[in-house]
Amino acid sequence: MNVSIVIPLLNESESLGELYAWIERVMTAEGLSWEAIFVDDGSKDNSWDVISELAAKDSRVKAVRFRRNYGKSAALYCGFERAEGDVVITMDADLQDSPDEIPALYRMIMEEGYDMVSGWKRTRHDPLGKTLPSKFFNATCRAVSGIKLHDFNCGLKAYRNKVVKSIEVYGEMHRYIPILAKKAGFGNIGEKEVTHYARKFGYSKYGWERMLKGYLDLITVMFVSRYGRSPMYFFGGAGTLMFLLGFVAIVWIVVEKFALGLPLTNQPLFYMSLVAIILGVMLFLAGFLGELINRNAPERNHYFIDEELK
């Protein structure tokens, strides 16, 4: 199979029929074999009924329905598990992403050799309340990750199948799939400018709270990718530094005590030094406990193998 199209959705019943017809028209014109995997993230409207009708008349339509709303990352994860195509395309169900982009994205993966291609909505039809925070968010992601993408959060992306099988998306991690892919060894990440349409039905399901969650998840992604297998490198290093600073300060105060007769407990530095020593010990113990937990984790020696000859 050439293409798997993973479509997470929440209360998008009005757009699903038009989206399916658009995808079918494009894929038929290109002569590509395909499947569409709709993941209903706990919709309260009749989205599932529409999807069921589509699946009844076209075996290429597959669907998963959550009992409640779990979020876009969970929906993508379930779609990735079921995707069988050589290239996996993700797109939103609100008709703001264009299926006309799929053939070009497919060729960038299969012919130009990219592991992943992210869409770039240079011209966006969204209010300033979404576009301005998005620009700041993308600039932060570029600076932290070193991946030069303009739009990390664009829903329209293309992946080589082995990429989606090698990453785990949870929480709000769908924004950081390029970072997860890079850390999994897929460094050939491209970008394509894509058309972005104004929302035709309904309203956006995302609020301001996603920005806070997004930044917290960015910290998690960067920490786990760098120190997930060796937490002692971070906690032990920070703890050792704090302990040494506190210990040196204490020695200095004691020397002053005997050399100049200065009181110990009247100096703020004395209490700051004690706090530094205690924090250093606690950080070191946190790293040690992290290593003990990591040692018993079944994934400790799980590595991404690209090819194997026997």
N, C-alpha and C positions, 0 to 999 in steps of 0.2 A: 504494500500500500504506500502511496506517495505521501499523503498529507493527513494528519489528524488535527482537527480544529477543536480546541478546548474552549468552551464558552461558559464562564461562571455568570450567574444571574440572580437577581433578587427583585421580584415584582416587576417583571418586564413583559407581561403577557401581550401588550399591544404591539411590540416590535418583533416578536419571535417569528411570526409567519413571514414578514417582509425580509428579515435577516436570512432565514432559511432559503427563500427563493433567490435572494441575491447571491448567496454562496453557491447554490446549485447552478445558477446561470454562469458564474465565473469559472467554476471547476469544470463544467461541461465544455465550455469554450476552449479551455486549455488542455482538455483531454487527460486530466489528472484523476487518479483513483483517490478517494477520500472518505473520511468519516467525520461526523460532527458529534462531539460529546458535550451535551448540555448538563451543567451541574446546577441544580436548583438549590440555592442556599437558604432554604426555609421560607420561600415566598408565601405571602398571605393572599395573593390574588389567584387567578386561574392559570398561572404560568404552566403548572404541571399538566393541566388538561390540554393546553396547546401543544406542549412537547409530546405528550402521549399520542395525539392525533398525527403529528409529524412522523413519529417513530412507527406508527401503524401503517403508514403508506410508503415509508422509505427505510429500508433496513440499514442504510448508512447512518441513520440517526440513532445515537445511543444517549442514555440519560441516567443521571443519579439524582436522587432527591434526599436532602437532609431533613430530619425531623424538626430542626430549629436552625436559626441563623448562627453559623460558625465563623463566617468571614471569608474573604476572597482567597486567602492563603490555603485554607482547608479545602475550598472548592478546587483550586488549581492542583493541589496535591492529589486529590481523588481522580481528577481528570488525567494527570500525568501517569498515574498508575495504570490506567486503562488504555492509554494511547499506544497504537500499534504502527503508526505511519513513520516513514523514514524522517520526515520533518514534522515537528509539532508546532502548530500556530496557536497562540492565545489571543483572544479578542473579547471585548465587552459586548454585551447583548443590547445595548441601547442605541445602536445604529450610528454612534459617533465614530466608530472604527470602520474603515471601508474594506470589504472583502476583495475589492479590486486590487488591493496591495498584495494579496496572497501569492500570486504567481511570481512576482519579482522577489519577494522574500524567500520563496522556495528555491529559486535559482541562485540566490546569494549563498544559501546553505549548500546546495548540491553541486553547483558549478564553480563558485568562487571560493569554496572551502571554509566558510565561516562556521564556527561552532554555535554561535548565537548571533542574532541580529535584533536590535532593539529599534522600535519606531521612534521617530522624533516629530512631535506635533509642533512644528515651527509656528504655525498660525493656529491659535486655539480659540474655540468658540465657547469660552467659559468666563464667568464673572471674575473680577479682580480679586475677590476673596479666595479664589482657587489658584489663579495664575501667579500672583505675587509670592505667596508662601511656597508654591511649587518651584519657582526660580531659585529662591533661597535654599530650599531643600536640595535641589539638584547640584547647586554649587558646593554645598557641604559634602555631598556624596562624592563628587569628583575629587575634592581636596583630600578626603579621608582615604578613599579607595584607590586613587590613581587611575581609575577607568574614565576615559574621556567621552562620556555620553552626555548629551544635552537633556535627555528626558528619561530618568530611571524608572519613573512611574507609569510610562505609557503602557496601556494594556495590550497593544498590538506588538507582539514579539514572535520571533521564529527561533526554533531550537533544533539542533540535531537530536535524534531520539535518545542517544546515550547520555546527553546532558540532563534531560529531565528525569532519567532513571538514576542519576548519580547525586541528585540534590534532594534535600528535605525542606519543604516549605511549610512554615507554621506561624502562628501569631499574626504579625503584620509583615512577614518576611518577603511577601511577593514583591515589595518595592526593591528588594536587594538581591533579586535573582542573579543579575550580572555579577555581583560580588561573590555570591555563593558558587556560581559557575567558575569564576576565576580561581577561587580557592580549591575547587575540585579538579583543577588542571586544564580547564577549557579557556585558554587565554585569548583565542582568536575571536574577539567580540566586535561586531560591526554595528553600524547605525544606518538607518534609511529614513529620509524625510517622508512622512506620510500625511495624507489628507485627513483633517479632523473636521467632522460635521457638527453642527449645532444639534443639541438634543431635540428629538422630534416628539417623544412621549415622556410623560412622567417627570421625575426630578432626580437630582443627584442623591445617592445614598450615603455620601461621606460628609462628615462635619469637621469642625476644627480640632476635635479631640484626636483625630488621626495623626496630626502633626506631632503631638507629644508622644504618642505611641510609636510613631515612625522613628523619632530620634532615639528613643530608648532601645528600640530594636536595632538601630544602626550601631549603637555601642555594643549591644550583645553580639551582633554578627562579627564585628571587628575583634572583640575580645576572644570569642570562641574560636574563630579561625586562626588566631595567632597563638593562643595559649590553651586551647581546649585539650590538647594532648599532654601538656606539661604546665599545669597551673602553678607549680612551684617556681617556675621561672619568673612569673609576675609577682605572686604574693611573697615568695621567699626573698626575691630581690628587694622588693619594697620594704619588707619587714627587717631585713638585714641592715638596710640603709638607715631606717628609723632607729633601730637599736644602737647602731654605731654612733649616730649623731647624739642620742641621749646619753650614751655611755661616756663619750668624749666630754660632753658638757658637765656631767657629774664629776668626772676627774678634775676638770678645770676648777669647779667650785670647791672641791676638797682641797686642792692645792692652795687656792686663795684663803681658805679657812686656816690652814696651818702657817702659811707664809705671811698673811696680812692680818689674820685674826678676825676676818669677816664672818658674820653669822651665816649659817647654811639656809635656815628656813625663812629668812627674811627676803630672799631673792626670788623674784618670779621665775628666773631661769631654772631654779631648782625644781619647781613643780612642772615646768614645761619639759624638763629633761626626764622626769619620772614618767610623764604621760607618753613621751616619745619611746621610752624603753618598753612600756606596757603595750603600746600599739605595735611596736616592732615584733614583740613576742606573739601577739595575737595574729598579726598578718602571716608570720612564719608558720604558726600552727594551722592557719586556714589553708595555706599552700600544701602543708603536709597532709591534712585531711583530704584535700582535693586529689592529691596523688594516690592516697589509699582508695578513694572512691573510683578514680579513673582506672586503677590497676585491676579492679574487679568488674569493670564495664565490658560487656561482650564485644563492643565496637572498638576496643583499644587497638587491635591489630587489623582493623578494617581499612584497606587501602583501595584506591581507585585504579583498577587494572584496565588499560586501554585495549591491549591485544595480548594473546598468548599463543605460543607455538608448542605443540607436543609431538 
